[in-house]
Amino acid sequence: MPQDLISESDLTPRQIVAELDRHIVGQQDAKRSVAIALRNRRRWAKLPAEMRREIGPKNILMIGPTGVGKTEITRRLARIIGAPFVKVEATKYTEVGYYGRDVESMIRDLVDAAVNLVVRSKRVEVEDEARLRAEDRLLDLLLPGMEPRPLSASDDDVEQEPTSSDDVPPKHRTREKFREMLRNGELDQRKVEISIRQKGSPVQVLSNAGMDQMELQNLFEQLMPKKSKRREVEVKNAKEILFEEELDALTDTDAVHEEAVKLAESSGIVFVDEIDKVATGSDGGRSGSDVSRQGVQRDLLPIVEGTTVQTRYGSLKTDDILFIAAGAFHQSKPADLMPELQGRFPIRVELADLTRDDFLRILTVPRNSLTRQYAALLEIDGVELEFTDDGLEELASIAHRVNQSTQNIGARRLHTVMERLLEQVSFDAPEEAGATKVDVDYVRQRLAPVLEDEDLTKFIL
């Protein structure tokens, strides 16, 4: 597990909410619900086996319009505890027998995310050794015939019995001098010829209905022979290429896969978005393109209840995975879902529309707020953005007003407003570098022409 992430067992619900507050504005009910669900899962894991079978983890259903923070809350939650996380859209799946991805593939995606997490943590452990090995390989190429001095029993006593430089073989002195030059970047422009492993070309696989095309494609790619090609590259590029190869060589693939499966089983989080799009209406999903909606729900049910899914890294049980489903439910309601599926999402959270004050806090409170992001981007071209309090208040008011008068897309409205606001200064930079003061007059001047035309507002903002 990465060292900079907080252990799930160390977090209380209050601490989880506090961490989420640093990045996400409002939606306290949703934050509290996911915090309690996460802690309850930890409590559940410590129960006796007999009691665990009776209780079972609780999944969450989030209800609310787009852009209010449903995805971000879940993504940040996974990042805080270092858990494998995958976001999927329910509309991308079809029931068995139809062309498209089967529901079990979301679990395989989760294991892939877990593998990436474990690989990153394992690589940190062997970075120093991998870098030293890469240096040795480069020195072998730069100094052919000057192999490293073989170790002997007397080498253990080097620190206790220092030797003069005259006692060190000339070849070894030369190699160590080149090593120092290599580390200082003095040899970066030199060229060496190295053998680079080529990635095989993607294999197109036409699979039968119900089979996961990606899994078959991965299988064929693994069976294809690995090719290598000799290329002449600069030393600075060769460093990274050889370093990556040594990292791969030092990483125990089997151990990584085994740990990843266990991590996905115990801590995995699957966020199923647009669950409302597969909810069936009064016709039971029997008409037109809705024919497979009920089937997707039926296929999803055993995954959420707890089953065993075969992945290329081994079998994985889904019993302990936290499922968080979300949807706007504008044209349907949670009751339109299958009763059995509804019962698997006992925690219901309704997220509220964002207010003007919420927009203002989104612009100012998070450590990577939109204003800080745009300021950092334009600073690259020598433009210094200064947002005044009245300018920020006007921005928040405009974004909220446009959401009310057109389609409500939540916090995403701020992105479109900011792009329109800073379009000219972004275009002029870097030719017109310098300070730009974004106050209430500047905001009104840039956005007034759009706001005055209602049709233009709908089109641009």
C-alpha positions as CSV (number, residue, x, y, z in Angstrom):
1,M,0.0,0.0,0.0
2,P,1.4,3.4,-0.9
3,Q,3.0,5.1,2.2
4,D,1.4,8.5,1.7
5,L,-2.2,7.1,2.0
6,I,-4.1,6.7,5.2
7,S,-4.9,3.2,6.3
8,E,-8.6,2.4,6.2
9,S,-8.5,0.9,9.7
10,D,-7.1,4.2,11.1
11,L,-9.9,6.4,9.9
12,T,-13.0,7.3,11.9
13,P,-16.1,8.5,10.0
14,R,-15.4,12.0,11.2
15,Q,-11.9,11.9,9.8
16,I,-13.1,10.5,6.5
17,V,-15.6,13.4,6.2
18,A,-12.8,15.9,7.1
19,E,-10.6,14.5,4.4
20,L,-13.4,14.7,1.8
21,D,-14.2,18.3,2.9
22,R,-10.7,19.3,1.8
23,H,-11.6,18.6,-1.8
24,I,-15.4,18.6,-2.2
25,V,-17.8,21.4,-1.3
26,G,-21.1,20.6,0.4
27,Q,-23.1,17.3,0.2
28,Q,-22.5,16.5,3.9
29,D,-25.2,13.8,3.9
30,A,-23.5,11.9,1.1
31,K,-20.1,12.3,2.8
32,R,-21.4,11.0,6.1
33,S,-23.1,8.0,4.4
34,V,-19.9,6.9,2.6
35,A,-17.9,7.4,5.7
36,I,-20.2,5.3,7.8
37,A,-20.4,2.6,5.1
38,L,-16.6,2.4,5.0
39,R,-16.3,2.2,8.8
40,N,-19.1,-0.4,9.0
41,R,-17.2,-2.5,6.5
42,R,-14.2,-2.4,8.7
43,R,-16.3,-3.4,11.7
44,W,-17.9,-6.2,9.7
45,A,-14.5,-7.6,8.8
46,K,-13.7,-8.0,12.5
47,L,-16.9,-9.9,13.4
48,P,-16.8,-13.7,13.9
49,A,-17.4,-15.7,10.7
50,E,-20.8,-16.8,11.7
51,M,-22.0,-13.3,12.4
52,R,-20.4,-12.0,9.2
53,R,-22.6,-14.3,7.2
54,E,-25.7,-12.9,8.8
55,I,-24.9,-9.2,8.4
56,G,-23.1,-8.5,5.1
57,P,-21.7,-5.2,3.9
58,K,-24.1,-2.3,2.9
59,N,-23.9,-0.7,-0.5
60,I,-24.9,2.9,-1.4
61,L,-27.3,4.4,-3.9
62,M,-26.7,8.1,-4.6
63,I,-29.5,10.1,-6.2
64,G,-28.9,13.6,-7.6
65,P,-28.4,15.6,-10.7
66,T,-25.2,15.6,-12.7
67,G,-22.2,17.7,-11.5
68,V,-23.0,17.8,-7.8
69,G,-20.2,15.5,-6.7
70,K,-21.3,11.9,-6.8
71,T,-18.3,10.6,-8.7
72,E,-15.8,12.9,-7.0
73,I,-16.9,11.8,-3.5
74,T,-16.3,8.1,-4.4
75,R,-13.1,8.7,-6.3
76,R,-11.6,10.8,-3.4
77,L,-12.8,8.2,-0.9
78,A,-10.9,5.5,-2.8
79,R,-7.8,7.7,-3.0
80,I,-7.8,8.5,0.7
81,I,-7.7,4.9,1.8
82,G,-5.6,3.7,-1.1
83,A,-8.3,1.3,-2.4
84,P,-8.6,0.1,-6.0
85,F,-11.4,2.0,-7.6
86,V,-13.2,1.8,-10.9
87,K,-16.0,3.9,-12.4
88,V,-18.3,2.2,-14.9
89,E,-21.5,3.3,-16.6
90,A,-24.4,0.9,-16.5
91,T,-25.4,1.8,-20.0
92,K,-22.2,0.3,-21.4
93,Y,-23.2,-3.2,-20.5
94,T,-25.7,-5.6,-22.0
95,E,-27.2,-8.9,-20.8
96,V,-25.6,-12.2,-21.9
97,G,-26.7,-12.9,-25.5
98,Y,-26.3,-9.3,-26.7
99,Y,-23.3,-7.7,-28.3
100,G,-21.4,-5.6,-25.8
101,R,-19.5,-5.9,-22.5
102,D,-20.8,-8.3,-19.9
103,V,-21.3,-7.1,-16.4
104,E,-18.5,-9.3,-14.9
105,S,-15.9,-7.2,-16.8
106,M,-16.3,-4.4,-14.3
107,I,-14.8,-6.7,-11.7
108,R,-11.9,-7.5,-14.1
109,D,-11.4,-3.8,-14.5
110,L,-11.3,-3.4,-10.7
111,V,-8.5,-6.1,-10.5
112,D,-6.6,-4.2,-13.2
113,A,-6.8,-1.1,-11.0
114,A,-5.6,-3.1,-8.0
115,V,-2.7,-4.5,-10.0
116,N,-1.6,-0.9,-10.9
117,L,-1.8,0.1,-7.2
118,V,0.3,-2.9,-6.0
119,V,2.8,-2.5,-8.8
120,R,3.4,1.2,-7.9
121,S,4.0,0.3,-4.2
122,K,6.3,-2.7,-5.1
123,R,8.3,-0.6,-7.5
124,V,9.1,2.0,-4.8
125,E,10.7,-0.8,-2.8
126,V,13.1,-1.8,-5.6
127,E,13.8,1.6,-7.2
128,D,17.3,2.0,-5.8
129,E,18.4,-1.5,-6.9
130,A,16.8,-1.1,-10.3
131,R,18.5,2.3,-10.8
132,L,21.9,0.7,-9.9
133,R,21.3,-2.2,-12.3
134,A,20.4,0.2,-15.1
135,E,23.6,2.2,-14.4
136,D,25.7,-1.0,-14.6
137,R,24.1,-2.0,-17.9
138,L,24.8,1.5,-19.3
139,L,28.4,1.4,-18.1
140,D,28.9,-1.9,-19.8
141,L,27.8,-0.3,-23.0
142,L,29.9,2.9,-22.5
143,L,33.0,0.9,-21.3
144,P,33.0,-2.4,-23.1
145,G,35.5,-4.8,-21.5
146,M,35.5,-3.0,-18.2
147,E,33.3,-5.3,-16.1
148,P,32.6,-4.5,-12.4
149,R,35.3,-5.7,-10.0
150,P,34.2,-9.1,-8.7
151,L,33.4,-9.2,-5.0
152,S,35.7,-11.1,-2.6
153,A,35.7,-11.9,1.1
154,S,38.1,-9.1,1.7
155,D,35.5,-6.6,0.4
156,D,33.6,-6.9,3.7
157,D,36.4,-5.3,5.5
158,V,36.9,-2.3,3.2
159,E,35.4,0.2,5.7
160,Q,37.6,-1.1,8.6
161,E,40.8,-1.1,6.5
162,P,40.8,1.8,4.0
163,T,42.9,1.3,1.0
164,S,44.6,4.0,-1.1
165,S,43.5,4.7,-4.7
166,D,46.7,3.0,-5.9
167,D,45.2,-0.4,-4.6
168,V,42.1,0.0,-6.8
169,P,42.5,-1.5,-10.3
170,P,42.6,1.2,-13.0
171,K,39.6,-0.3,-14.8
172,H,37.6,0.0,-11.7
173,R,38.6,3.6,-11.1
174,T,37.6,4.5,-14.6
175,R,34.3,2.7,-14.3
176,E,33.5,4.6,-11.0
177,K,34.5,7.9,-12.6
178,F,32.1,7.2,-15.5
179,R,29.4,6.3,-13.0
180,E,29.7,9.7,-11.3
181,M,29.6,11.4,-14.7
182,L,26.5,9.4,-15.6
183,R,24.7,10.4,-12.4
184,N,25.7,14.1,-12.9
185,G,24.2,14.1,-16.5
186,E,27.6,14.7,-18.1
187,L,27.1,11.7,-20.5
188,D,23.4,12.4,-21.4
189,Q,24.1,13.5,-25.0
190,R,26.2,10.4,-25.8
191,K,24.5,7.7,-27.8
192,V,24.4,4.0,-27.1
193,E,22.8,1.0,-28.9
194,I,20.4,-0.9,-26.7
195,S,17.9,-3.7,-27.2
196,I,14.3,-2.5,-26.6
197,R,11.4,-5.0,-26.1
198,Q,8.7,-4.2,-28.6
199,K,5.1,-4.4,-27.6
200,G,3.1,-6.6,-29.9
201,S,0.6,-5.1,-32.3
202,P,-3.0,-5.3,-31.0
203,V,-4.8,-8.5,-32.0
204,Q,-8.3,-8.0,-33.3
205,V,-10.5,-10.6,-31.8
206,L,-14.1,-11.2,-32.9
207,S,-15.8,-12.9,-30.0
208,N,-19.2,-14.6,-29.7
209,A,-21.9,-12.9,-27.7
210,G,-21.5,-13.1,-24.0
211,M,-17.7,-13.4,-24.1
212,D,-15.4,-10.6,-23.1
213,Q,-13.5,-9.5,-26.2
214,M,-10.8,-7.7,-24.1
215,E,-10.0,-10.8,-22.2
216,L,-9.5,-12.9,-25.4
217,Q,-7.4,-10.1,-26.9
218,N,-5.1,-10.1,-23.8
219,L,-4.8,-13.8,-24.0
220,F,-3.7,-13.8,-27.6
221,E,-1.2,-10.9,-26.9
222,Q,0.3,-12.9,-24.1
223,L,0.8,-15.9,-26.4
224,M,2.4,-13.9,-29.1
225,P,6.3,-14.0,-29.0
226,K,8.0,-11.0,-27.5
227,K,10.1,-9.1,-30.1
228,S,13.0,-6.9,-29.4
229,K,14.7,-4.2,-31.6
230,R,18.1,-2.6,-31.4
231,R,18.0,1.2,-31.4
232,E,20.5,3.9,-30.9
233,V,19.4,6.4,-28.3
234,E,20.9,9.1,-26.2
235,V,22.1,8.1,-22.7
236,K,19.5,10.2,-21.0
237,N,16.7,8.2,-22.7
238,A,18.5,4.9,-22.3
239,K,18.6,5.5,-18.5
240,E,14.8,5.6,-18.3
241,I,14.3,2.6,-20.7
242,L,16.7,0.4,-18.8
243,F,15.4,1.6,-15.5
244,E,11.9,0.5,-16.5
245,E,13.1,-2.9,-17.7
246,E,15.0,-3.5,-14.4
247,L,11.9,-2.4,-12.4
248,D,9.9,-5.0,-14.3
249,A,12.6,-7.7,-13.7
250,L,12.7,-7.0,-10.0
251,T,9.0,-7.1,-9.5
252,D,7.6,-10.5,-8.6
253,T,4.6,-10.7,-11.0
254,D,3.0,-13.7,-9.4
255,A,3.2,-12.0,-5.9
256,V,1.8,-8.8,-7.4
257,H,-1.2,-10.6,-8.9
258,E,-2.0,-12.5,-5.8
259,E,-1.8,-9.4,-3.6
260,A,-3.9,-7.4,-6.1
261,V,-6.7,-10.0,-6.1
262,K,-6.8,-9.9,-2.3
263,L,-6.7,-6.1,-2.2
264,A,-9.6,-5.9,-4.7
265,E,-11.6,-8.4,-2.7
266,S,-11.2,-6.7,0.7
267,S,-11.0,-3.0,-0.3
268,G,-12.3,-2.6,-3.8
269,I,-14.8,0.1,-4.7
270,V,-17.0,-0.1,-7.8
271,F,-18.9,3.1,-8.8
272,V,-21.8,2.3,-11.1
273,D,-22.9,5.5,-12.7
274,E,-26.1,6.1,-14.7
275,I,-27.9,3.2,-12.9
276,D,-31.2,5.1,-13.6
277,K,-30.7,4.5,-17.3
278,V,-31.2,0.7,-16.9
279,A,-34.2,1.2,-14.6
280,T,-37.3,-0.1,-16.4
281,G,-40.5,2.0,-16.6
282,S,-44.1,0.9,-16.6
283,D,-43.6,-1.2,-19.7
284,G,-41.1,-3.4,-17.9
285,G,-38.3,-2.5,-20.4
286,R,-40.0,-4.5,-23.2
287,S,-40.0,-1.9,-25.9
288,G,-37.4,-0.8,-28.4
289,S,-33.8,-0.2,-27.2
290,D,-34.8,-0.9,-23.6
291,V,-35.0,-4.6,-24.2
292,S,-31.8,-5.5,-22.4
293,R,-32.2,-3.2,-19.3
294,Q,-33.9,-5.8,-17.2
295,G,-31.2,-8.3,-18.3
296,V,-28.4,-6.0,-17.2
297,Q,-30.0,-5.7,-13.8
298,R,-30.3,-9.5,-13.5
299,D,-26.7,-9.9,-14.4
300,L,-25.6,-7.2,-12.0
301,L,-27.5,-8.7,-9.1
302,P,-25.3,-11.7,-8.4
303,I,-22.2,-9.5,-8.7
304,V,-23.5,-7.2,-6.0
305,E,-24.9,-10.1,-3.8
306,G,-21.6,-11.9,-3.9
307,T,-20.2,-14.3,-6.4
308,T,-16.9,-15.6,-7.8
309,V,-15.6,-14.0,-11.0
310,Q,-12.8,-15.5,-13.0
311,T,-10.1,-12.9,-14.0
312,R,-6.8,-13.4,-15.7
313,Y,-5.1,-13.0,-12.3
314,G,-7.2,-15.6,-10.6
315,S,-10.6,-16.1,-9.0
316,L,-12.1,-13.1,-7.1
317,K,-15.0,-13.1,-4.7
318,T,-17.2,-10.0,-4.8
319,D,-18.8,-10.4,-1.4
320,D,-16.7,-7.6,0.3
321,I,-16.5,-5.1,-2.5
322,L,-18.3,-1.8,-1.8
323,F,-20.7,-1.0,-4.6
324,I,-21.9,2.6,-5.0
325,A,-24.5,3.2,-7.6
326,A,-25.6,6.7,-8.8
327,G,-28.1,8.3,-11.1
328,A,-30.1,11.5,-11.6
329,F,-33.4,9.6,-11.8
330,H,-35.1,12.3,-13.8
331,Q,-37.2,10.0,-16.0
332,S,-37.3,7.1,-13.6
333,K,-37.1,6.4,-9.9
334,P,-35.3,3.9,-7.7
335,A,-38.4,1.9,-7.3
336,D,-38.2,1.1,-11.1
337,L,-35.1,-1.0,-10.3
338,M,-35.6,-4.7,-9.7
339,P,-36.8,-5.3,-6.1
340,E,-33.9,-7.6,-5.4
341,L,-31.4,-5.1,-6.7
342,Q,-33.0,-2.3,-4.7
343,G,-32.5,-4.4,-1.6
344,R,-28.7,-4.6,-2.2
345,F,-28.4,-0.8,-2.0
346,P,-30.0,-0.1,1.4
347,I,-28.2,3.2,2.0
348,R,-29.9,5.9,0.0
349,V,-28.4,9.4,-0.3
350,E,-30.0,12.3,-2.1
351,L,-27.5,14.9,-3.2
352,A,-28.8,18.5,-3.3
353,D,-28.5,21.0,-6.1
354,L,-25.6,23.4,-5.8
355,T,-26.4,26.9,-4.4
356,R,-24.7,30.2,-5.3
357,D,-22.6,29.9,-2.0
358,D,-21.6,26.4,-3.0
359,F,-20.3,27.7,-6.3
360,L,-18.3,30.4,-4.5
361,R,-16.8,27.9,-2.2
362,I,-15.9,25.6,-5.1
363,L,-14.0,28.6,-6.7
364,T,-12.0,29.3,-3.5
365,V,-11.9,26.5,-0.9
366,P,-10.4,23.3,-2.5
367,R,-6.6,23.2,-2.6
368,N,-6.8,22.7,-6.4
369,S,-9.8,25.0,-7.0
370,L,-10.6,26.2,-10.6
371,T,-9.1,29.6,-10.0
372,R,-5.8,28.1,-8.8
373,Q,-5.8,25.8,-11.8
374,Y,-6.3,28.6,-14.3
375,A,-3.8,30.8,-12.5
376,A,-1.1,28.1,-12.7
377,L,-1.8,27.4,-16.4
378,L,-1.5,31.0,-17.4
379,E,1.5,31.6,-15.2
380,I,3.5,29.4,-17.6
381,D,3.1,32.1,-20.2
382,G,3.9,35.0,-17.8
383,V,0.3,36.0,-17.1
384,E,-0.6,36.7,-13.5
385,L,-4.2,36.2,-12.7
386,E,-5.6,38.1,-9.7
387,F,-9.2,37.1,-8.7
388,T,-10.9,39.7,-6.4
389,D,-13.7,38.9,-4.0
390,D,-16.3,40.7,-5.9
391,G,-15.2,39.1,-9.2
392,L,-15.5,35.6,-7.6
393,E,-18.9,36.4,-6.2
394,E,-20.1,37.6,-9.6
395,L,-18.7,34.4,-11.3
396,A,-20.6,32.2,-8.7
397,S,-23.8,34.2,-9.3
398,I,-23.6,33.9,-13.1
399,A,-22.9,30.1,-13.0
400,H,-25.8,29.5,-10.6
401,R,-28.1,31.7,-12.7
402,V,-27.3,30.0,-15.9
403,N,-27.9,26.6,-14.3
404,Q,-31.3,27.7,-13.2
405,S,-32.3,29.2,-16.5
406,T,-30.9,26.4,-18.7
407,Q,-30.0,22.8,-18.0
408,N,-28.6,22.2,-14.5
409,I,-25.2,20.6,-15.0
410,G,-23.9,21.4,-11.5
411,A,-20.3,22.4,-10.9
412,R,-19.4,21.6,-14.5
413,R,-21.1,24.9,-15.4
414,L,-18.1,26.7,-13.8
415,H,-15.8,25.2,-16.3
416,T,-17.7,26.6,-19.3
417,V,-18.0,30.0,-17.6
418,M,-14.3,30.1,-16.8
419,E,-13.3,29.1,-20.3
420,R,-15.5,31.9,-21.7
421,L,-14.2,34.4,-19.2
422,L,-10.5,33.8,-19.8
423,E,-10.7,33.0,-23.5
424,Q,-9.2,36.4,-24.6
425,V,-6.4,36.5,-22.1
426,S,-5.5,32.8,-22.9
427,F,-5.4,33.7,-26.6
428,D,-3.2,36.8,-26.1
429,A,-0.7,35.1,-23.9
430,P,2.3,35.0,-24.0
431,E,2.5,38.0,-26.3
432,E,0.7,40.2,-23.7
433,A,2.1,38.8,-20.5
434,G,1.6,40.6,-17.2
435,A,-1.0,41.0,-14.5
436,T,-4.7,40.6,-15.2
437,K,-7.2,41.6,-12.5
438,V,-10.4,39.6,-12.6
439,D,-12.9,41.8,-10.7
440,V,-16.6,42.3,-11.1
441,D,-16.2,44.7,-14.0
442,Y,-14.0,42.3,-15.9
443,V,-16.4,39.5,-15.4
444,R,-19.4,41.5,-16.5
445,Q,-17.5,42.9,-19.5
446,R,-16.5,39.4,-20.8
447,L,-19.8,37.6,-20.0
448,A,-22.4,40.3,-20.5
449,P,-22.8,39.8,-24.3
450,V,-23.5,36.1,-23.8
451,L,-25.8,36.6,-20.8
452,E,-28.0,39.2,-22.6
453,D,-28.9,36.8,-25.4
454,E,-30.9,33.9,-23.9
455,D,-30.4,31.7,-26.9
456,L,-26.7,32.4,-27.0
457,T,-26.4,31.6,-23.3
458,K,-27.9,28.2,-23.9
459,F,-25.5,27.6,-26.7
460,I,-22.3,28.9,-25.2
461,L,-22.7,28.6,-21.4
